[in-house]
Amino acid sequence: MLQADKFLTADIKARTSCLRDKIDSKIID
């Protein structure tokens, strides 16, 4: 259970940072 939890957290963090990158690039453009 703990390992799945860590994986989910990492996945969410990766998606959030990816979204931030897309938003940042839109703002820069």
C-alpha positions as CSV (number, residue, x, y, z in Angstrom):
1,M,0.0,0.0,0.0
2,L,2.7,2.5,1.0
3,Q,4.6,1.9,-2.3
4,A,1.5,2.4,-4.4
5,D,0.9,5.6,-2.4
6,K,4.4,6.9,-3.1
7,F,3.9,6.1,-6.8
8,L,0.6,7.9,-7.0
9,T,2.2,11.0,-5.3
10,A,5.1,11.0,-7.7
11,D,2.7,10.6,-10.6
12,I,0.6,13.5,-9.4
13,K,3.7,15.7,-8.9
14,A,5.0,14.8,-12.4
15,R,1.6,15.8,-13.9
16,T,1.4,19.0,-11.9
17,S,4.9,20.1,-13.0
18,C,4.1,19.2,-16.6
19,L,1.0,21.3,-16.4
20,R,3.0,24.2,-14.9
21,D,5.5,23.9,-17.7
22,K,2.7,24.1,-20.3
23,I,1.1,27.1,-18.6
24,D,4.5,28.8,-18.2
25,S,5.2,28.4,-21.9
26,K,1.8,29.8,-22.8
27,I,2.4,32.8,-20.6
28,I,5.9,33.3,-22.1
29,D,4.5,33.0,-25.6
